[in-house]
Amino acid sequence: MSEDALKLATKLLQSDDDYLNTVISLCRIGNKKYGQCWNTEFHIFSVISSDTDHLPLSHVRARCSTEFLAKSDKELAEMIESYRSDVVSACNFIVSSENENQAN
């Protein structure tokens, strides 16, 4: 689980590619680790997951209309920018924590 969190957090720090799936995966890891990820380093991923639960994930995008995808992508881009600093902080915390754990 820790290695997965490290990989996903690093991925989000490097790129917004597959953003929703990555955020949801980090939310799930936080929920597994803590029972629920509220008030933890994974909290922001739960917030974003909740706020975007109506947007299409990568595996359903092929079934969506062009208009819906355009609207969804615009909303997601706004969400990414809105939460960017919180996501970067959380990812940096996860990366540093996991690196510390691996060193010990």
C-alpha positions in Angstrom: 0.0 0.0 0.0 2.8 2.5 0.9 4.6 1.8 -2.3 1.4 2.4 -4.3 0.8 5.7 -2.5 4.4 6.8 -3.2 4.0 6.0 -6.9 0.6 7.7 -7.3 1.6 10.8 -5.3 4.8 11.1 -7.4 2.7 10.7 -10.6 0.4 13.5 -9.5 3.3 15.8 -8.8 4.7 15.2 -12.3 1.5 15.3 -14.3 -2.3 15.8 -14.4 -2.6 12.8 -16.7 -5.3 10.3 -15.5 -6.0 12.7 -12.7 -9.3 11.4 -11.5 -8.3 7.8 -11.4 -5.1 8.7 -9.5 -7.0 10.8 -7.0 -9.6 8.1 -6.4 -6.8 5.5 -6.0 -5.1 7.7 -3.4 -8.5 8.2 -1.6 -8.9 4.4 -1.5 -5.4 3.9 -0.1 -6.1 6.5 2.6 -9.4 4.8 3.5 -7.7 1.4 3.8 -4.9 2.8 5.8 -7.0 4.8 8.3 -10.5 3.4 8.0 -11.4 6.8 6.5 -9.1 9.4 5.2 -10.7 12.5 6.6 -8.2 14.7 8.6 -5.2 12.7 7.3 -2.7 13.4 4.5 -5.2 11.7 2.2 -8.0 14.1 3.1 -7.8 16.2 -0.1 -8.2 13.2 -2.3 -11.4 12.3 -0.6 -12.7 15.9 -1.0 -11.8 15.8 -4.8 -13.2 12.4 -5.2 -16.5 13.5 -3.7 -16.6 16.8 -5.7 -16.0 14.9 -9.0 -18.0 11.8 -8.6 -20.2 12.8 -11.5 -17.3 13.2 -13.9 -16.4 10.3 -16.2 -13.4 8.1 -15.4 -11.1 7.0 -18.1 -12.8 3.6 -18.7 -16.2 5.3 -19.5 -15.0 8.2 -21.5 -15.4 6.4 -24.8 -19.1 6.1 -24.2 -19.6 9.8 -23.5 -20.7 12.5 -26.0 -18.2 15.0 -27.2 -20.3 17.8 -25.5 -20.3 16.0 -22.2 -16.6 15.4 -22.3 -15.9 19.0 -23.2 -18.0 20.2 -20.2 -16.5 17.6 -17.9 -12.9 18.3 -18.9 -13.5 22.1 -18.4 -14.9 21.4 -14.9 -12.0 19.0 -14.1 -9.4 21.6 -15.2 -11.0 24.2 -12.9 -11.0 21.6 -10.0 -7.4 20.7 -10.6 -6.3 24.4 -10.5 -8.5 25.1 -7.5 -7.0 22.2 -5.4 -3.5 22.3 -6.9 -1.7 23.6 -3.8 -3.5 21.3 -1.5 -2.7 18.3 -3.7 0.9 19.2 -4.1 1.2 19.6 -0.3 -0.4 16.2 0.3 1.6 14.5 -2.3 4.9 15.9 -1.0 3.9 14.8 2.5 3.1 11.3 1.3 6.4 11.1 -0.7 8.5 12.3 2.1 6.7 10.0 4.7 7.0 7.0 2.5 10.7 7.7 1.7 11.3 8.0 5.4 9.5 4.7 6.1 11.6 2.9 3.4 14.8 4.3 4.8 14.0 2.9 8.3 
